[in-house]
């Protein structure tokens, strides 16, 4: 995985909870000094469905209200342009003042 190669700490299947109830599960999460980064790896087949698009928008709006920055990468882009995805993620991490040390 590109994030591992770049030595960026991340969490897979990161749960978002409200009142101890799981609301959403993020594909990847990166905690930064000035915010949080949610990374979604979207299959074109599933995420192009109107019902799923609506769910994705609702989840993204909720996350943004809670201080998350959300990035979506289509599966095709991940497969063919992995280093470009990594550069986009690095740029967002820089905008959020680097990765939070745990």
N, C-alpha and C positions, 0 to 999 in steps of 0.2 A: 504494500500500500504506500502511496506517495507520501502521506503524512508521516509514516514511520521512517521512511527514507530521509525526510527532511527534519527528523527528530522533533516533531511537534506532538506534544502530549494531547491525546483526545480520548473521549469516551464513546464506545459503541452502544447503540440501543439505550440512549440516555432518557430516563423517565422524567416527565414533567407532571408534578402532583399538585392537587388542590385539596386541602383538608384530608390528607392521607389517601386520596383517591387518584389513581393514575388517569390523567387526561390525555396525554400524548406521549409517544415514544419517538425520539429523534434518531435518525440514522447515525449521526455523529454530533458530538458537542465539543467545543473548545472554550475553556474559560479563560478570559483575558483580563487584563488589569482594569480596563475601562468598559467592560461589557462582556456579553456572551455571544458565541457564534454557533448557530445551528446549521448543519450541513445535511441536505437531503439529496439522496441519490435516486432519481426518479426514472422508473421504466416508462418508456413512451406509451406502451400498451395500456398500462394501468392508470397513469396520471393524465392521460388525454381524455378519459371518460368524464362527461359533464358532472356527474355526481361526485367523483373524486376531486375534480378541480374545485368544486364548491367547498368540500371538506378541507382541502389544502389551503384555500384562501382564509377560511375561518381559523384554522390552526395558526397560520402565519400572522394574522391580525392579533390573535391572542398573545403569541410569542413576542411580537413587536411591542405591544403594550406592557409586557413584563420585562422589557429591556434587551431582548434578544435581537441580533441581526441574523437574518435568514438567507442562506444561499441554496439555490436549487441547481443541480447538475443533471441533465438528461443522461441516461445510460450510454447513449451513442457518444456523447462528448467525453465521458469518463473512459470509455474504451479506446477512443481514437486520439484524445488530446489530454492525457492524464497530467502531463507537466503544465499545461495551461491551467487546468483546474487547480493544481498546487500553487501556481503563481497568484491566482485570484484569491485563494485562501490566505496566502502569506500577506497579500496586500491588505486584506480585511483585518488580519491580526495586527499589522502595523498601525492601522487606523485606530485600533482599540488598545494601543500602547503595549503591545506584546502579550505573551502568554503569562497567565497568573502562575506564580510558583506555589506549589502545594506543599 
